[in-house]
């Protein structure tokens, strides 16, 4: 009897020492502490997770120091190795959030790094190691109509209408073969677009494709329009942008080698040089822009020159065909792979705005040669565009009608679910004659 009472007393004492919800001593075999490093073990009973901490790196602080400051010295190395499998640790920023999920005893069970609104990296403790995985939130897609009128610039008008800086560029690119938003924009010009909008839990994370775009200049009788069209070709998906009559918006030349900058000097045979102070021809167009602004190839071709060229400084010259050659001067540097003999495609980055050579400030000196004669770049025509294959025209025309109906049904700023829910098939005669069940 006395033996039973002693055993009962010992059991009660152990319960008081461990407490409800605590690990018994045997369960804590292998528990991680700051001095002995991480150990992994199977616990007979695990406490519920009761504490969630949010950590943020301080400027210049390492992840290891952050973990040590929060009692994770023993786990730090293993956590960093697991996290590093899916995250570029050098790219972590102070605003990034790392969440720790601890049990009542302080034992770390799980770590989450919110990489973006739609993605988080989860690091969980296993029996022998930490393991990392990527979890994604479902992304909802809607179509938003963005429309407005220009007062000073397309950029300000689109952003004011609910767009983003990236969307401004996407929209401008639709018409970059026919319209220079730097030189041709006028107050009162109007724009409309249907654009895919991506969101997570009701928070917008960005825009997708522009489905249709329309630009209505005040000094033109007809608007410029572009519609995205996607099709399957030999098992692969292809897409492009086309005008209402089924011609590609792409032409031989872009309208301009860079976007949204002012022209500081035009094409003339009588200009007083700002440095030499003599009257001499300026057979190109100067685009004033910040140093480092991207300069792109006006059309596809072969690089004839990529190097310093006297007063032009760092210069790229591209031969497009037997008729046309373009020149880009005063660059601060060259795009990746740009060298004499290299092939370039239309819109490819070829250099960066600078002020090399005889220059008073950052700008691009852009010139065009036609049959060996310098011409005004602003008068250059884009060339003919390719039509959509006749076999695809019926599907394209039906798609354009759908986009037109969608556009007409939305006010500026309005949204609609995308893709639209499929229409329910009409009831058959047999279904119409069948009495409803009670």
C-alpha positions in Angstrom: 0.0 0.0 0.0 2.8 2.4 0.9 4.5 1.7 -2.4 1.3 2.6 -4.3 1.0 5.9 -2.3 4.7 6.8 -3.0 4.1 6.1 -6.8 1.0 8.3 -6.7 2.9 11.1 -5.0 5.8 11.0 -7.5 3.3 11.1 -10.4 1.6 14.2 -8.8 5.0 15.9 -8.3 5.9 15.3 -12.0 2.6 16.8 -13.1 3.3 19.9 -11.0 6.8 20.2 -12.4 5.8 19.9 -16.0 2.4 21.6 -15.7 -0.5 21.1 -18.0 0.4 21.2 -21.6 4.2 21.0 -20.8 6.5 18.3 -22.0 7.5 15.6 -19.5 11.3 15.2 -19.1 11.3 12.2 -21.4 9.5 14.1 -24.1 12.1 16.8 -24.1 15.0 14.6 -25.1 16.6 16.3 -28.0 15.1 19.8 -27.3 17.1 22.6 -29.0 18.9 25.1 -26.8 21.1 28.0 -27.7 24.3 26.4 -26.6 24.1 22.9 -28.0 22.6 23.5 -31.5 19.6 22.0 -33.1 18.5 18.5 -32.3 15.5 16.8 -33.7 13.4 14.3 -31.9 9.9 12.7 -32.0 7.9 14.0 -29.1 5.3 11.9 -27.4 3.0 15.0 -27.0 3.4 18.4 -28.6 2.2 21.6 -27.2 -0.2 23.7 -29.3 1.3 26.6 -31.1 0.5 29.6 -29.0 2.9 32.4 -30.0 3.5 34.0 -33.4 6.2 36.6 -33.7 6.9 39.0 -36.6 10.5 39.8 -37.3 12.1 42.4 -39.6 15.7 42.8 -40.5 17.3 46.1 -39.4 19.4 47.9 -41.9 22.7 46.1 -42.2 21.6 43.2 -39.9 22.3 39.6 -40.9 19.7 36.9 -40.7 21.9 35.0 -38.3 22.1 37.9 -35.9 18.3 38.4 -36.2 17.6 34.8 -35.3 20.1 34.8 -32.4 18.5 38.0 -31.0 15.2 36.0 -30.8 16.5 33.0 -29.0 17.2 30.8 -32.1 21.0 30.5 -31.9 20.7 26.7 -32.0 18.4 26.7 -34.9 19.8 29.6 -36.9 22.2 27.7 -39.2 19.6 25.1 -40.1 16.9 27.7 -40.7 19.1 29.8 -42.9 20.1 26.7 -45.0 16.5 25.6 -45.4 15.2 29.2 -46.2 18.1 29.7 -48.7 16.8 26.8 -50.8 13.9 28.9 -52.0 14.9 32.5 -51.2 17.7 34.8 -52.3 18.8 35.7 -48.8 20.9 38.6 -50.1 17.7 40.2 -51.5 15.9 40.4 -48.1 14.7 43.9 -47.2 13.8 45.5 -43.9 10.1 45.7 -44.9 10.0 41.9 -45.5 8.2 39.9 -42.8 9.4 36.7 -41.2 6.9 35.0 -38.9 7.9 32.5 -36.1 5.4 30.0 -34.8 6.4 28.8 -31.3 4.9 26.3 -28.9 4.2 27.3 -25.3 7.7 26.3 -24.1 9.3 28.6 -26.8 10.1 25.7 -29.0 10.2 26.8 -32.7 8.0 24.7 -34.9 7.5 26.7 -38.1 8.8 29.8 -39.9 7.1 31.7 -42.7 8.6 34.3 -45.1 6.1 36.3 -47.1 7.8 36.6 -50.4 4.9 38.4 -52.0 1.2 38.8 -51.6 0.6 35.6 -53.5 3.7 33.5 -52.4 5.2 32.6 -49.0 8.0 30.2 -48.1 7.2 27.9 -45.2 10.0 26.2 -43.2 8.9 23.5 -40.9 10.7 21.3 -38.4 10.8 17.6 -39.2 12.1 14.6 -37.3 15.7 15.1 -38.7 15.8 18.5 -40.4 14.0 21.6 -41.3 12.4 21.5 -44.8 11.1 24.4 -46.9 8.3 24.6 -49.4 6.5 27.3 -51.4 2.8 28.0 -50.8 0.8 30.1 -53.2 -2.4 32.0 -52.7 -5.0 31.7 -55.4 -4.8 34.7 -57.8 -8.1 36.2 -59.0 -8.2 37.8 -62.4 -10.6 40.6 -63.5 -10.8 42.9 -66.4 -10.8 46.6 -65.6 -11.6 49.5 -68.0 -9.2 52.4 -67.7 -10.0 55.5 -69.6 -9.5 59.2 -69.5 -8.4 62.4 -71.2 -4.8 63.8 -71.4 -4.1 67.2 -70.0 -0.3 67.2 -69.9 1.0 63.6 -70.4 -0.1 60.1 -71.0 1.7 59.0 -67.9 -0.1 61.3 -65.5 -3.5 60.6 -67.2 -3.2 56.8 -67.0 -2.0 56.8 -63.4 -4.8 59.3 -62.4 -7.3 56.9 -64.0 -6.1 54.0 -61.8 -3.3 52.6 -63.9 0.4 52.0 -63.0 3.6 53.3 -64.5 4.2 49.8 -66.1 0.8 49.9 -67.7 1.6 53.3 -69.3 4.5 51.7 -71.1 2.4 48.7 -72.1 -0.3 50.9 -73.6 2.2 53.2 -75.4 4.0 50.1 -76.8 0.7 49.2 -78.7 1.0 52.3 -80.8 4.8 52.9 -80.8 5.0 52.0 -84.5 2.6 54.8 -85.4 2.6 57.4 -82.7 5.3 59.2 -80.7 3.9 60.1 -77.3 6.8 62.4 -76.8 6.1 64.7 -79.8 2.6 64.0 -80.9 0.5 64.1 -77.7 -2.0 67.0 -77.4 -4.2 68.1 -74.6 -7.6 66.6 -75.1 -6.3 63.3 -76.5 -8.3 60.4 -75.1 -7.5 56.8 -74.3 -9.4 53.6 -73.4 -8.1 50.1 -72.5 -9.3 46.8 -71.1 -6.6 45.3 -69.0 -6.3 42.1 -66.9 -6.1 42.9 -63.2 -4.6 40.4 -60.8 -5.5 40.3 -57.1 -5.1 38.2 -54.0 -7.7 38.3 -51.2 -9.1 41.5 -52.7 -5.7 43.3 -52.9 -4.4 44.2 -56.4 -1.0 42.7 -57.1 -0.6 44.0 -60.6 -1.9 44.2 -64.1 -1.6 41.6 -66.8 -2.2 41.9 -70.5 -3.8 44.8 -72.2 -6.7 43.1 -74.0 -7.6 46.1 -76.1 -6.5 49.6 -76.4 -7.8 52.7 -78.1 -6.1 56.1 -78.5 -8.2 59.0 -79.9 -6.0 62.0 -80.8 -7.8 65.3 -81.1 -6.2 66.1 -84.5 -7.1 62.7 -86.2 -10.4 61.6 -87.7 -10.0 58.0 -86.8 -8.8 56.4 -83.5 -5.9 54.0 -83.3 -6.9 50.6 -82.0 -5.1 47.4 -81.0 -6.5 44.0 -79.9 -4.6 41.1 -78.4 -5.3 37.8 -80.1 -4.1 34.4 -79.0 -4.1 31.1 -80.9 -2.6 27.6 -81.0 0.0 26.7 -83.6 1.4 23.1 -83.7 0.7 22.7 -80.0 2.2 26.0 -79.0 0.4 29.1 -77.9 1.1 32.3 -79.8 -0.3 35.8 -79.5 0.0 39.2 -81.0 -1.7 42.6 -81.3 -3.7 43.5 -84.3 -5.7 46.4 -85.7 -9.5 46.1 -86.2 -8.9 45.0 -89.8 -6.6 42.2 -88.8 -3.1 43.8 -89.5 -0.3 43.4 -87.0 0.5 46.6 -85.1 4.2 45.8 -85.6 5.9 47.6 -88.4 9.4 47.8 -89.7 10.4 50.7 -87.5 9.3 52.0 -84.1 8.3 55.7 -84.0 10.9 56.5 -81.4 14.0 54.9 -79.7 12.9 55.9 -76.2 9.7 57.0 -74.4 8.3 60.2 -72.7 11.2 62.6 -73.0 11.3 66.0 -74.5 13.1 67.0 -77.8 15.8 69.5 -77.0 17.0 70.0 -80.5 15.4 69.1 -83.9 16.6 68.3 -87.4 18.1 71.4 -89.1 20.8 72.6 -91.4 21.4 75.8 -89.3 22.0 75.3 -85.6 24.4 77.1 -83.4 26.5 74.3 -81.7 26.2 74.7 -77.9 29.9 74.0 -77.4 31.7 75.0 -80.6 29.5 78.2 -80.9 29.5 77.8 -84.7 26.5 77.5 -87.0 26.4 74.0 -88.5 23.8 71.3 -89.5 22.2 69.1 -86.9 21.0 66.2 -89.0 19.2 64.4 -86.2 17.0 64.8 -83.2 18.2 65.3 -79.6 16.0 63.6 -76.9 16.8 65.1 -73.5 16.5 62.3 -70.9 18.1 61.3 -67.6 21.4 59.5 -67.7 20.8 55.8 -67.9 17.5 55.9 -69.7 17.1 52.9 -71.9 17.7 53.3 -75.7 16.3 50.6 -78.0 16.8 49.7 -81.6 14.3 51.3 -83.9 14.2 48.1 -86.0 15.9 44.8 -86.4 19.3 44.8 -88.1 23.1 44.3 -87.7 25.4 46.5 -85.5 27.9 48.2 -87.8 29.5 50.3 -85.0 29.6 50.1 -81.3 32.3 52.4 -79.8 33.5 55.9 -79.4 33.1 58.1 -82.5 34.7 61.5 -82.2 32.3 64.3 -80.9 29.4 61.8 -80.8 31.1 60.0 -77.9 29.9 56.4 -77.4 27.8 55.5 -80.4 25.9 52.6 -81.9 25.1 52.4 -85.6 22.7 49.8 -86.9 22.3 48.8 -90.6 18.7 47.6 -91.1 18.6 46.8 -94.8 20.1 48.3 -98.0 18.1 51.4 -97.5 18.2 52.4 -93.8 20.8 52.9 -91.1 20.2 54.4 -87.7 22.7 56.1 -85.3 22.4 56.5 -81.5 25.1 58.9 -80.0 26.4 60.3 -76.6 25.6 57.1 -74.8 26.8 56.4 -71.3 27.2 52.7 -72.1 26.0 49.8 -74.3 23.3 47.2 -73.8 24.2 43.5 -73.1 25.9 41.8 -76.1 26.0 45.0 -78.2 29.2 45.0 -80.3 30.1 45.4 -84.0 28.7 42.5 -86.0 25.9 41.6 -83.5 22.4 41.1 -84.7 19.7 43.0 -82.8 15.9 42.8 -82.9 13.4 45.7 -82.9 13.0 47.2 -79.4 16.1 45.5 -78.0 18.1 47.5 -75.5 21.2 48.8 -77.2 22.5 51.4 -74.8 21.8 54.1 -72.1 21.4 57.8 -72.4 24.6 59.7 -71.5 26.6 62.8 -72.2 29.8 61.5 -73.8 31.6 63.4 -76.6 30.8 67.0 -77.3 27.7 67.3 -75.0 26.4 69.8 -72.5 24.1 67.3 -70.7 22.5 63.8 -70.8 20.6 63.3 -74.1 20.3 61.0 -77.1 21.4 62.2 -80.5 19.4 60.1 -82.8 19.9 60.0 -86.6 18.5 58.2 -89.6 20.1 57.6 -93.0 18.0 56.7 -96.1 20.0 55.6 -99.1 23.1 57.3 -97.7 21.3 60.6 -97.0 20.5 61.9 -93.5 16.7 62.5 -93.1 14.5 63.9 -90.4 13.8 61.0 -88.0 10.4 62.5 -87.2 9.3 62.0 -90.9 10.3 58.3 -91.0 7.4 56.0 -91.9 7.0 52.7 -90.0 6.5 50.6 -93.1 3.9 47.9 -93.9 2.7 45.4 -91.3 1.8 41.8 -91.7 -1.9 40.7 -91.9 -3.4 38.0 -89.8 -3.7 34.6 -91.6 -7.1 34.3 -93.4 -7.8 31.1 -91.5 -7.7 32.9 -88.2 -9.8 35.9 -89.2 -13.2 34.5 -88.3 -12.0 33.7 -84.7 -10.3 37.1 -84.5 -13.4 39.0 -85.6 -15.6 37.2 -83.1 -13.1 38.0 -80.3 -13.1 41.7 -81.3 -16.9 41.7 -81.1 -16.7 40.2 -77.6 -14.2 42.9 -76.5 -16.3 45.6 -78.0 -19.3 44.4 -76.1 -17.3 44.2 -72.9 -15.9 47.7 -73.4 -19.3 49.2 -74.1 -20.8 47.6 -71.0 -18.2 49.0 -68.6 -17.8 52.6 -67.3 -14.3 54.0 -66.8 -12.9 52.2 -63.7 -15.4 49.4 -63.9 -14.4 45.7 -63.4 -15.8 42.4 -64.5 -14.9 38.8 -63.6 -12.5 37.2 -66.1 -12.6 34.9 -67.9 -16.4 35.3 -68.2 -18.5 32.4 -66.9 -19.6 30.2 -69.8 -23.2 30.6 -70.8 -25.5 27.8 -69.7 -26.8 25.7 -72.7 -30.4 26.2 -73.5 -32.9 23.6 -72.2 -33.9 20.9 -74.6 -37.5 20.3 -75.5 -37.5 17.2 -73.4 -36.3 19.2 -70.4 -38.9 21.8 -70.9 -41.7 19.2 -71.0 -40.4 17.4 -67.8 -42.4 18.6 -64.8 -40.4 20.0 -61.9 -39.9 17.5 -59.0 -41.5 18.4 -55.8 
